[in-house]
Amino acid sequence: MSKDIIIIGAGLCGSLMALRLAQRGYHVRVYEKRPDMRKVSISAGRSINLALSDRGLRGLEMVGLKEEALQLVIPMMGRMVHPKNGDAQFFSYSGRKGECINSISRGGLNILLMDAAEATGRVKIHFETDCTDVNFETGEVFLQSLKDRTTFQDKAECILGTDGAGSAVRKSMMAISAALRFNFSQKYLDTGYKELCIPPSENGDFRIASNALHIWPRDGFMMIALPNLDRSFTVTLFMPFEGKYSFSGFRNEQDIHTFFENEFPDAYAHMPDLTEDFHANPTSSLGTIKCWPWQVNGRSALMGDAAHAVVPFYGQGMNASFEDCVVLDQCMDSYGDDWLRVLTQYQKLRKPNADAIADLAEDNFYEMRDATANPVFNLKRKIELELEQRYPDYYSKYSMVTFREDLDYAYAMHRGRWQDQILMDYASKTGDMTQVDFEAVFRLVSEFEK
Amino acid sequence: MSKDIIIIGAGLCGSLMALRLAQRGYHVRVYEKRPDMRKVSISAGRSINLALSDRGLRGLEMVGLKEEALQLVIPMMGRMVHPKNGDAQFFSYSGRKGECINSISRGGLNILLMDAAEATGRVKIHFETDCTDVNFETGEVFLQSLKDRTTFQDKAECILGTDGAGSAVRKSMMAISAALRFNFSQKYLDTGYKELCIPPSENGDFRIASNALHIWPRDGFMMIALPNLDRSFTVTLFMPFEGKYSFSGFRNEQDIHTFFENEFPDAYAHMPDLTEDFHANPTSSLGTIKCWPWQVNGRSALMGDAAHAVVPFYGQGMNASFEDCVVLDQCMDSYGDDWLRVLTQYQKLRKPNADAIADLAEDNFYEMRDATANPVFNLKRKIELELEQRYPDYYSKYSMVTFREDLDYAYAMHRGRWQDQILMDYASKTGDMTQVDFEAVFRLVSEFEK
């Protein structure tokens, strides 16, 4: 049996999987459409930095790179919520010490993974090479060099599609939809995003608190900022495409300045390159992709965004993709390279969890945009953090998703939504923290039965 | 302003729309992938005969072809339900006289429409011509002759995509998904279908009752039959692809005979060509397609299956497509050829109704397969038919969808589901028809408020 594997896409998920398979002794040929980011400066396809949390760290631990990756991060202990007028307020992500999420550069992490994969001697990454089709009967992959337009083929027992939301491998499945009964959906938000920047201060420091994910919730739009190692922040404005406050509403530079000055006065003071960034960076759309099946004939499977692109509001996109790799690896523990069993088991285990994180991420968009400005919601969050401090066994929905890599996303969603309902009800009937009977609340939220 | 229009697809919807636009004075160029069915015998892409009901007839009336079309039909007054052992039972579609649905040949109706369209002198249908792409900025359509592979372009103010479930126009929208924020879903049933035949008897008569849609409901699968003008019936077996009773379960000819003899003994006796048909005809899949938006830049819009492919279980696919044409025509009454306003209004009016009939059609699959064998359901249907006879203002869900072309599908769905719930509750608590208090039931079902 051939010990060769083809991976389409050398992004985070593809690079991690290539490395793991190499560690298992496979020879892996990776085809990547973009140029090598270690040689050519390329604009990030999507967000420049990402939130790395426990599920993602578990994936890095699997390949022995957890500690190295943690050298590249800036821990964020909670959300710093910036009201329009008044003082920012900090909400810890957890009532337990040490539970945080980590801001990390997409490019930096990707390079770490590619370097480690190539260092095994068993992974060859072919850049600027487009996958044009996959034959799921024969295992042939049809490729085209983007440098000289020559076409060629490759072939392997197993072909993994880690080629992102616009996956070519998935398109090859779509092309034989009726035969596969390939269910597929793509759904866009009416809100888009634009990346901006808060650079380091003149003496090279962070301009705002570094160990937090900053949020400026507003009515119908919001802005967030994540810290970078160079002491800048990547700022992202999320806003509807159309309507009163929308990307289509900016007619000139003055409109941009007026808007930021009025809506985000504290951030505006730290954004000297606002209009340049605003014009230079694209306005991008946000969507959720779901599909089924993920595997065909035991020949090929989708992983990461190719199988389940999610909106970024739970900070779980990369973490979910890394969890795909961990689960596929476990399936190989069970079934070796009986690929039909491996890939069938993999998709069965992952699909409900991918659906759950997709739905949670959409929910969190509304929570971040609207609820973080709502006093009842904020009281509920305070009650919940106090619960986490008093009762180490209590985990909020956010904590289950983010810090409990031993729990499925689907379980975290069901239990978390149930808890949220109870706590929001309780908070709406309670004036402030002094009136909370924590023993009683803890009993209420402990009654969950799967 | 140009008075030219391009239509992609000369099926039922495209031919009707081409005819209507010609009647309005437009010159229409239609591009159709398949050969001309009037010259070449081609296997029907999908079902051979269809149920034409009031919404479809309204479309034909719009172009003055209602009476001609009615010459081609065989009226079906209700469902003839065939139990496994025992006598078939007839359930009228309506308690009102004259309300029926009509079995019509897909090919016969399509030819009627194409002939009438060409007879206007303003419609030119180009067969065996594939649409490869649409530029929604410029209105250019990229085409390829399937006869000699030559490629060419055409251009018009307005391009209508009536090219069915696998629409090329929709694929061109998909290709610019992010820019359009093009929402799309395709969802397959686990059940597929195969067309079979009950030929005329040796003396040229119908072998089973001609004025009914025959149903053989079974546990997990079913068969139906619709009459044809030549006194044959087109029979369709709906069955899961996998599992105990499934298309994958037939290993040889004996399996086929045994299955039909056991499950459909009364039909089996009339199917002399069973195994030939079974091998010759494909096993096809069934799916629902939804998308949004349907129009781009006031340049192009999707109609019929291209916009909203539905499963066939409500017999409304063609009827819904013809209703699209009627609504587009009404929008042109309002806005002339201000295409942006016409197409925007058209999609706004049609989308909720297309979603409704898609959902109703899926529901009806389960009703036909499972519920028609359920005594409570059959009592409920009898109560409902009696209600329709006693109270001319009462319309069942089926009647609203099928006979009330003045009501939206969305309204019919909401009100119909509400009525069904009440009547199923009532039937489950009532032993038989003698115990029904019709005055009381009528009051219950009259309380619906939109």
Interface residues (C-beta under 8 A of the other chain):
Chain A: S177 A178 A179 R181 F182 N183 F184 S185 Q186 K187 Y188 L189 D190 F241 S284 S285 G287
Chain B: S177 A178 A179 R181 F182 N183 F184 S185 Q186 K187 Y188 L189 D190 F241 S284 S285 G287
